[in-house]
Amino acid sequence: MPRFRIMIEGSGIEVPGDFAGVPGQTVRGFFVARVVNAADRKQAGERALALAADDWRNGPYASLNARPTLKISEVHPASFLEWLRPKRTGYAFHPGH
């Protein structure tokens, strides 16, 4: 089954910057990438969105009680190197607009 790399953009949150590593600012958005196995790009996007949403419902960000709006900003086949890398869960937070 092919692997895809999906970049997801999240918005509509208000998280204290100290929590997100941006002291003194309120964080309103983020970017996160996911690599998933899927039959096609559509299925890959659906799986990646579900993984990101789960982080906010049941994972490390659940305690914030935030429900971000998630959208896919890009999908492409994962390179061999992306396929070999260990699973990454990091978020890049930003203050938003």
N, C-alpha and C positions, 0 to 999 in steps of 0.2 A: 504494500500500500504506500502511495507517495506521501512525502512529508512536506508541509508548507510552513512558512514563517509569516505570521500575521502581526501587523502593528495595529494596536488598538488605542484610540484616544478616548479618555474619560473626562466628563465635565459635570457641572452641577453639584459639586461638593463644597463644603466649607470645613476644612481641617486645619487645626492649629499648626502653624509652620514648624513649631518645635517638634511635633510628632513626626513630621515628614522630612526633617533635616533642613528646613529653611527657617531658621529662627527669626522671630519678629514679623513674620508675614502670615497671612491666611492663604492656604493652598486651595485653589478652586478647580484644578484639573491635573491630568497626568497622561503619560504615555507608558505603554507596557507592550512588550513583544511576547508572543507565544509561538512555539513550534509544535505542530500537531500532525498526527497521521490522519489522512482523510482520502476519500475516493476522488474528490474534486475541490476546487476553490470554494464553492458555496458551502459544502460540508465543513471544510477547514475553518471558514469564518464562523460558522455556527458553533463549532467546538471551542474555538478560542474565546468567543464572547461568553460562552457558558463558564469556562474556566475563570475568566476575569470577574464575572458576576459573582461566582462562588467565593472569591477572595473577600468580597464586600458583605456577603451574607453569612458565611460560616468560617472564613479564614482569618488572617491576621488583622484585617481592617473592620471586622464585624463589630467590634466594641465602639466604633465611631458612629454607628447608626446612620451611615450615609448610604444613599443609593444613587450612584453616579449614572449618568446617561452615557452609554457606551456606543462607539461607532468604529467601524473598521476603516483605517486610513490606507492600508496597503496589504496585499496578499501576493506572495510569490513562492515558487517552489524553493524549499530549503536547500542550500548548498550542502555539499558533503561535509564541510567543516561545521556548519550549523547543526547538521544531523549528529555529529560526533560530540558536540559540546554538551556538558551536563545541563540539566533543566535549570533555567533561570526564572526567578520569580520577582526580580526587582522592578520597581516602579520609578519613573522619572517624574517628579511632581513639579508643578509650576503655579505661579500666582494667578494665572488666567486673566480674563478681561474684566 
